[in-house]
Structures are given as structure tokens and as C-alpha cells.
Amino acid sequence: MERFIDHCCEKCSHTRENPCKDFVRCCVEGPVCHEDPECAAKRKAIIDRVAINEQFVII
Amino acid sequence: MYEKHLMICGATGCLSSGSHSVEEALIEELEKRGIRDKYRLVMGGCPGFCEVGPIIVVYPDEVFYCRLKPGNMAEIVEKHLIGGEIVEHLLYKGPDVDAPARFIDTIPFYAKQKFNVLRNSGVIDPESIDEYIMRGGYRALTRALQTEPAAVCEEVKKAGLRGRGGAGFSTGLKWELTLNASGSKKYVVCNADEGDPGAFMDRSILEGDPHAILEGMLICGRAIGASEGYVYCRAEYPLAIKRLKIAIRQAEEYGLLGENILGYGFNFKMNIKEGAGAFVCGEETALLASIEGRRGMPRPRPPFPAQSGLFGKPTTINNVETLANIPLIVREGGAKEFASVGTEGSKGTKVFALAGKIRNTGLCEVPMGITIREIIYDVGGGIKGGREFKAVQAGGPSGGCIPAEQLDLPIDYDSLNQAGAIMGSGGLVVMDDRTCMVDLARYFLSFTQKESCGKCTPCREGTKRMLEILNRITEGKGKPEDLDTLDSLAYSIKDSALCGLGQTCPNPVLSTIRYFRHEYEEHINDKFCRAGVCKPLFNYWIDPEKCTGCTVCARVCPVNAISGEKKKPHEIDLELCTNCGSCIEKCRFDSIFITPVRREADVSS
């Protein structure tokens, strides 16, 4: 998972053709539809790569 | 994980002062040392302080390097990135700080600013939708999709947001009018036709945070029931257009634009229309005509665009800065937070472009209600060269000048209107004691006269007659009755011109007559331009008592009009002198004076 649009695992189904209502929240706080520390870590890795300081992420 | 993030200002101002070369040199230096992968380099949005560009901010240290040259990069890499030591001589220095300053917490330029609209500018990669989402982006859209359209309009109304493009109409009310208009097809239009001389607020917002505009338009579309939007942006903003196109492509890929957005059944298509740069196309009905492929000319209103706009359909037109505020307002608790800043009648913040004779030229975002004095002296750092503040032109060619006596005027829609100026889109052109207010009025009127579309007689002919009079006055051919004629013509145009641009174009003349009538009278009656701008109306004169004979003036004079022996008083040959002003600019002893033609000196330089 390099970008938020990439699927963290097969449980994520968000695409533009099959959109998920929780997509935006899921990018930063996800996964929303299932619990999986690995999937959460994938999102965190994307954030950590570019977050310039601790105040960067806004929820 | 990167060790550090280097945010290079990649906005137009810094690009023109060489930030691209700085970036190339930095990359070369990092690659030479084999450490390129350790550092993230971003050509980001504008941090505002254009005067000291090119700028790099190093995060997480938050160290602000300025006035950079490619040759400085080896030192930054060696000392800061590798050695962990701040490169002191590349920090901000100025008369307003005792010691070299680091970032926002110590640079006076930032002390009174509050970043709403510019919240992401210089902080994120403007070409990354992921970073926009990390900063809370598209959450307000999600919330809007879960909320009834009328409730979204109500929230924007309650926040008290007024249009940032000029007139300051209530944005929520504008949306409500379009929502309530009948018709199944409606449009959202973003007016990015920023045409005021010296203004670059919208360009910087588009370049630094394009997704904020898209999100603002999407929320507007949801609120008014529109399914299509246009960004009308002048073609001379290629970077803004490039970044908007990238943002649109990304939002489409992420399912945030297009069909059935986020599964809520809301469809929205986005288009960009590049304008050819006519000033009049900033007027909303002319802008709509231009999008439709017709010549950009205003039409009478009513019907207003909310009833019959683009292609005859109900349309909401909002300015760039207005739309950039929307995601902040529509997010959870946003309306209340937004309304907590500003004054009773003017909520939130305002972005201003500081230009002219001010020390800190650039972009600033300040709370509504801040005084002109605070903007000029605290944010702007005062007048260049320590000269005297004379006036500030607020609102561009449609606005008016505010004199030094009103330095403590709060900046809000109503106070500015009462003072004879307007908020406009936020251009502030600062003038010192060497600015001639008659020439200033002539300049702005010449601009609006050239840009007049010619459709209505008052604007087409009236501005021409006014300009003829102003030209005469600045050439020393003014007549005593000219002021009354100017006044009468100005009010006729204001009362009868077809569009907002025509109705406001006499403002610079009216406000300069109101506050600087004595300058007009001096031009007309005494044939004297005290500021030394209108060339036929003054001479330069060297005071022999003060001249040290340093010869600098003689050496800079392009027509060899100054003569004299070294260490002895010099003289100007008025037959040769072209009044170019090179000598007075260079004289270090204040020995050159502006005098009425063929009279002794009486005005200090």
C-alpha cells in the first residue's frame, strides 16, 4: 500500500466504481470496516513518510 | 522514513527568484554525497514571505532559510543536514529582529497572522491528495454528503462568511438563493480571474492547496444541487492550472469527483476554463459569457446568476479564497470556530498581497478587524528605506486609498467602505511620501480605461474623459474647474455604469480627491508635483550648503546633466536634466531637493 487509494487487504473494496462511504476517515484512522493491526500499520507508514511534525495530521 | 523534510517554496514568486535552481543544486549536492534518499524535497506552496525568497523550511526542525542561492546548498547539506547545526547566516535577519530568526515563532512577519486559507500552503506537497487528506481534507465533503443541502447553506450562513472576491455578499445566502432556484441543472463556478495589479492571493492558494478549492466547490455543488463546476482561471497562471489539473485527476481516481461520490449518489464533474486575461472577465456575468464561448462582456442584472447563470441555468459563483474557507466551515464544529475570529460584520481571516513601498512584500493572512497599522508595520515591517507612510490602495483599481491619518482603521468590509475603499480581493499597494496621488489615480484609471469592455457609455466614454483630465493635470495643464468636473463625471459613472467594475472604477480618483485634494490643487494652481513624479511639474536642485561633492550623482546621471569638481558643490543643468530621479535616489547626504519649476528649493528630499 503506497497510497491511500491502494487496498490494504482484500477486505477493502473502495474504488471509484464501488465507493465506500467511510473512505476519507479510513485513510487516516482506518481500517474502519475491519480490525487488523497490519492494515493500520500500512496507513501509518504512508503518513509517517510525509508528516513533517506531530501536528501534521488533522482528524 | 526520511530524516528531514525540505519544503522549498515552489510558488511563482520564489520560482522567479530562482527556487528551481536552488532545488537542482540541493538535489545535486545530496546525490553527490549519496544521501538523496534520506531527505524528502518538496516544491511546495507559498509560505508568504516573498520578499526574502527563495525559501526553504527544514522540518521537523522548523528552520527557515531565506534569500537562498544555489551556492548555499553545499553548506546547508554539510552543516545542517549532516552536522545538525543551523546555518546562521542564511536565517532571516532584519531591523525587526535582534538576532537571526528561525521560523514562525520568531519572525515578526508571521506573529500576527492566522492561517485558515493558507493552512496547507508550504506545509504539504500540493500535488499529493494523500497529504491533503492527512490534513483533514475531504472530511467536510463527507459531512456535507451526510447533511441536507439546506442545512449546509444554513451552516455557511451562520459562520458569517462573506465573499472574498470584492463585494462581500453573504456566501451562505448566495448558495441558498441558488438552491431555491428552480431547475434540475445547476452550476458552481470558481472565479479565479485575479486581475488586480499587485494581487496574487488566489494564485498562491491555487498553487499551494488546489484540493481545498475542489473540496469547496464540491461542497457548494452538494449544497445548491449542482452537478457540474468550472474553474475560470487566467491562462497566465500556468502553475495553478497544472496543479488544479493534477488535483482533479487525483480526486477522480479516489472517487471524490465524478459519479456517485463516496457512494452517496452525488455526481459532480469539474472543468477548467482558461481565461485570456481581460480584467472585465472577473465580473461575474462577463466571466459566464467567456465560459460560454462568447466575448467577455457583462450583462444587466437581474436576472442574477443564482436564477439564470451559466448557459441560462442557476449558478453560484464564488471566489477562490471564499471556496478555500468552505472545508473549514463545514467540518464538525467548523462554523462556530470560523465565526470566533474577526469582527461582528466580518468573520474569519483575510489574505492580503502586500506590494509597493513596503519592506516585507508577500502574502499574509490576518484576522478580520486587524488595523492597517498592524498590517503595514507589524506584518509588513514598515516602509522601505525608512521613509514616511503616505497611503495604501486597498481593493485594486476598484478600491480606494486610505491615508496615514486612518492607520488605525480596522480592516473589515464596513470600515473600508466607509473610508471610501473596498476590501476587494485583497491587494494592498503601499505608498510612501514619494508617491504622487494624482499620478496614482491616473495610473489606476488608465488601467480600468484600457480594460473597459466598451459595452456601456458611462464606463467607455466617462473613464476616457476622466483620464484626459488627469493626464492634463499631471502635464501641468490643469484648470481650476477640473476637480468639479472629475467629481461630477465620477458620480455619473458610479450611478450609471452597467457592471460592478464600471461602477467602482472612479473610486481611486474620488478617494484621492477626498484625502489628497491639496495635491490636486498644487498640481493645478502651482504647477508643482511635490512628490517628484509628474516630470513637467518639478525640478531637481542641489543645495550647495549640503552637497559634499562626493560625485555619486554625477556618475549615475544618464545624461551627464550634473557637473562639479570633487569635494565641491555640484550643479544640475536643467536644460539637460530629464528628471529621471537617479541622482536623488543615490544621494547619501539628502542634498538634492524637489522644487517647483524655476523656483528655489522649499521641499526636503
Boltz contact constraints between the chains, C-beta under 6 A:
constraints:
  - contact:
      token1: [A, 3]
      token2: [B, 130]
      max_distance: 6.0
  - contact:
      token1: [A, 4]
      token2: [B, 130]
      max_distance: 6.0
  - contact:
      token1: [A, 5]
      token2: [B, 254]
      max_distance: 6.0
  - contact:
      token1: [A, 16]
      token2: [B, 255]
      max_distance: 6.0
  - contact:
      token1: [A, 16]
      token2: [B, 258]
      max_distance: 6.0
  - contact:
      token1: [A, 19]
      token2: [B, 255]
      max_distance: 6.0
  - contact:
      token1: [A, 19]
      token2: [B, 262]
      max_distance: 6.0
  - contact:
      token1: [A, 19]
      token2: [B, 263]
      max_distance: 6.0
  - contact:
      token1: [A, 21]
      token2: [B, 262]
      max_distance: 6.0
  - contact:
      token1: [A, 21]
      token2: [B, 263]
      max_distance: 6.0
  - contact:
      token1: [A, 23]
      token2: [B, 262]
      max_distance: 6.0
  - contact:
      token1: [A, 24]
      token2: [B, 138]
      max_distance: 6.0
  - contact:
      token1: [A, 24]
      token2: [B, 139]
      max_distance: 6.0
  - contact:
      token1: [A, 24]
      token2: [B, 142]
      max_distance: 6.0
  - contact:
      token1: [A, 27]
      token2: [B, 133]
      max_distance: 6.0
  - contact:
      token1: [A, 28]
      token2: [B, 134]
      max_distance: 6.0
  - contact:
      token1: [A, 47]
      token2: [B, 134]
      max_distance: 6.0
  - contact:
      token1: [A, 50]
      token2: [B, 131]
      max_distance: 6.0
  - contact:
      token1: [A, 52]
      token2: [B, 5]
      max_distance: 6.0
  - contact:
      token1: [A, 52]
      token2: [B, 59]
      max_distance: 6.0
  - contact:
      token1: [A, 53]
      token2: [B, 59]
      max_distance: 6.0
  - contact:
      token1: [A, 53]
      token2: [B, 60]
      max_distance: 6.0
  - contact:
      token1: [A, 57]
      token2: [B, 134]
      max_distance: 6.0
  - contact:
      token1: [A, 58]
      token2: [B, 135]
      max_distance: 6.0
  - contact:
      token1: [A, 58]
      token2: [B, 136]
      max_distance: 6.0
